[in-house]
Amino acid sequence: MKDLMRVCREFRIGRLQEVEDILGGGYINGNLKIRTTKGSFVVRIFLRKVEEARLHYAYSIVSKLAEEGVPALLPLLNTEGLSYTNYKEFVVQITPFVEASRFQWVPRQAYYSGKTLRRMHDTLIGIGNGPKSTGVYHYFQLDPATMIQELIKDGHTLPNHEGNAIDDLYRLLETSAINKSNLPKTIIHGDWNPSNQLFNENHEVCSFMDFDTLQQGERVFDVAYALYFFLIQRRNEMVTQEFLKGYGPLTQEEIEVLPFLIAKIGVHFGILVKSGEFQFERNLDQLKWVISEQGRNTVQEFCIRDS
């Protein structure tokens, strides 16, 4: 509590009254909801080392979005004018708590998720790249075999499998030539999953967050990342179509590589996460389907129909 009181003073958010909730987090951060004499706030605690240059870069990008009316959740500044503070081995940020709904697999929410992502991408075209970021996109830039080697080198192990099912999937990915030079670039979010977005009563995105992986990249990566959750994990074609309708037209090159990017993201998650909805064995059949002729045709039809 003393630590939190010190953070409240540093960010001038009033006197701490109570810790209201543990909001969870993910691989990179954990979050606490607190109430002070000035309202409710979220204390974001980075669980992994983060470079200060990355934090400055992310704040500049999010500020640009906020100025343009794109609903990115901007961290508060402390008494030194910084969007973070260092405490012991942790980096801490503060954001206002937003009263809103989480993603509830409503097709209209998916539509506005896609629409908001497109606004972000269009707003940030031409913005320069910042310090190197980690995350899924780092592995996306590698060919499948190198990606797997890098994940193993980083301490992850291949999932158990029967026969050559996973090997077959790797082989299919390796034979899919992805020409990144023809894919439109912008600043990408890098983690555009439903849990990083909040929605109002009209199902519109009223706020989105988690900017640890902002970087310049192929915009279709963010689209593929979202479709991994919609089409692979939940197998929800209606939500997938609404997301693509909201995002708008993709180039022919983007449409062609999209199924392979979805599968590649699934391979990454399958190696990184060993349980729950990300479990490789759970999603293997769907990953193989999305890069089959039938799966590729289905994704292409969705893209053409909803553009």
N, C-alpha and C positions, 0 to 999 in steps of 0.2 A: 504493500500500500504506500509506503514511503517513496518507492521508486515511481509509482504512478502519480503521486502528488507532485514530485519534482517535474515530471513530464508535463503535467497540467500547468504548472507555473511557467515552464519554458515556452509553451505554445499559447499561453494567455487564454485558456479556455475555461477559466473559473476554478472554483474550489471543488475538489473531488468529493462526491457524496457516496457513490457505490459502484462496484463492478456489477453490471446488470446481466451480462451473458458472455459465454465463450462462443464465438461465432465460427470457430474452426478455421480452416485455411487449407493449405496444401503442401506441396513439396518445398516451397520457397518461404512461406510466411504463415503466421498464426495471427488471429484477430480477437481482441477483447472489446466488448461494448461497455462503455462507462457512462455514468451520468454525473454531471457537474452542475454547479449553480448557473451555468450558461446553456445547458442543454445536454443532449446525448451525442457521443462521439465514438469513433472506432480507433483503437490503438492497434496499429499494424506492426508486428514484430517480425523482422526478417530472421529466418532460421538458418540461412546460409549466408556466406560472405558476399557482400555486394560492394562494388566499387563506387566511390563518391561521384566519379565522372558519369557513371550510368544514371545515378539519381538526378544529377543536374540535367542531363540530356532528356530523361523521361519527363521531368517537370517542364522543360521548355516545350516539348511536344504537347503535353496535356494542356498547358496554358494556351497554346495556339488553337487547340480544339475548342476549349472553353470560350475563347474570344469569338470563334466562328459559330457559336451556338450548338456545337456538337456536345451531347451530354456526358462528357468525361468527368469522372470524380477527381477533383483537384485537391491534392494534399494541402494542409494548412502550413503556413510559414511560422517558424519560431522567432524568438527575440533577436536572433542573429540574421534573420532573413533567409534561412535555409528550410527546405521542405523535409528535413529529417534531423534526428539527433543521434549521437552515439552514446550508448550506455553499456558499460562493461564490454562484452563481446558482441552485443547486438546493435543493429540499426533499427530505429523506431520512427514511424510516421504517424500523423494524426489526420483523420478525415472526419467531416461531419457524418453523423448517422442519418441515412436516408430512409424514411418511412415508405416502403414500397413492397411489391410482391416479387418473389423469386420466380424463375421459369417453371411453368406448370404444364408444359407440353401442349399448350394451346396453339393451334396453327397461326392465329393472328399474332401471337408473340413472336413466332419464328419469322413471320413476314417483316415485322419491325426490327427484329434482330438483323436480318439481311439488309434492310434499308439503312439502318444506322451504320453498319459496317461499310457500306458503299459511301456514305457521307464522310466517314472517317478517311477512307482511302482517297477519295476525290479531294478532300481538304488538304491532305498532306503530300500530294504529288509535288515533286521537285524539292522537298525538304532533304537536306543532307543527312547522311548516315552518322551515327554516333559511335561510342565505344562498343567493342564486340560484346554481344550478348550470348548467353547459353540458352538452353531450352531445346524444344523439338526442332525448331528451324535449323539449328546448327547441324543436326544429323540429316535433315532433309537435303542439305546441300551436297551430301556425300552420296556416292553410289551405294546400293544396298549392302554389298559385301564389306565395304569400308565402314559403313554405318554400324554394322553388327560388330566388327572388330573394335571400333571405338567404344561401343557400349560395354563390351566385355572388358576392355582395358580400363574403363571407368568403374569396374567392380560389379557389373551386372552379369547374370548368367542366362543362357538360353533356356526357354521353358521346356518342360517335358513334352514329348509328342510321340505319336505312334507312327511307325513307318517313316515315309519321306514327305509327309504332309507339309511340314514347315519348309523343308528343302525345296519342294515344288513351288511354294509361294515365293521364296527368295529368287528362284530361277526365273519365274515369270516377271518379277520386278526388274531383275537385271537385264532382261531382254527388251524392256520397254525404254526406248530412247526418249529422254526428256530434254528438249532443247530449250534451256532457260533463257537464251538470248532473245527469243521471240515473245516472251511473256511480259506483260506490262508490270512495271515496278512502282512501288510507293513505299511509305512507311507502313509496316504491318503491325498488328497487335501481337501476334505470336501465340496467343492463348485464348482465342475467341470461342470459349465454350459457354454453355448456358448459365453456369453458376457464377460467371463474372459479369452478369447483367441483371439489372433491376427494372421492373415494369410497373407502370401506373395502372389505374383502373380501366383504361382504354386499351390495355395490352401493348402500349408503346414503351420503348426503352426510355426510361427517365434518368438512368445513370448506368455507366459501365466503369470497370475498375481493373486493377492488376496490370500495371504497365511495366513489369520487370523485363519483358521480352520485346519491347518496342525496338524495331530496327528496320532498315531498308531491306526490302525483299520483294518477291513475286506476290502480287496481291491474291492470286489464286490459292496460295498456301493457306491464308485465313479462311477462305471458302471451303477448302478441303478439310481443314481442321474442324470446322463447324459440322460438316456433313459426316465426319467420322462419328460424332456423337449422335446425330439424327438418324443416319442410315445404317450404321454398323451396330452401335450399341443398342439402340432402341428399335431399329428396323421400322422406322416410321416414315413411310413415303409421303404422306400428306404434309407433315411438318417439313420434310426435305423440300418439297415443291414450293411451299409457301416461303421458305427462306430464300430460295433461288429467285422467286418472283420479286421479293423485296429487294434483293441485291441488284437485279437487273442484268443486262446483257454481258456475256463473257465472249472473248474472242474464240475463234475456232481452235486455235492452239491451246487455249486454257481448257476448253471443253474436252479436248483429246487427252490431256494429261491428268485431268481431274480424278478419274477412277484410280490411277496408279498412285497419285499423291495420297488419296484416302487410305489405300492399302499400306503404303509406306509408313504413314502415321500410325496405323494399327500395329505394324510390326514393332515400331519404337515403343508404343505403350505396352505391347505384349511382353517385351523383354524387361521393361522398366518396372511394371506393376505385376505382382504375382497373385493377386486375389481380386474378388469383386467383379464389377462390370468390365474392367479392363483386361481381365484374364484372357490370355492368348487362346487357349483351347475353346473358350466360350465364343470367341469371335472369328475363329479360323475359317469356318465355312462361309461366313458372310464376307470375309476379306477375299477369299478365293473367288466368290461370286462376283464381287464388284469389278474385278479385272478380267472376268470371263467375257466372251463376246456378248452374252445376254446382259450382264451387268453393265458393261460399257455402253451398250445401246440404250439401256434404261436410263442411265445418268445423262446421256446425250439428249434423249427425248425430254427429260425434265428440264434441261438447260434451254433447249430450243423452244419448248412450249411456254416456259415461264419468262422468256426474254421479250 
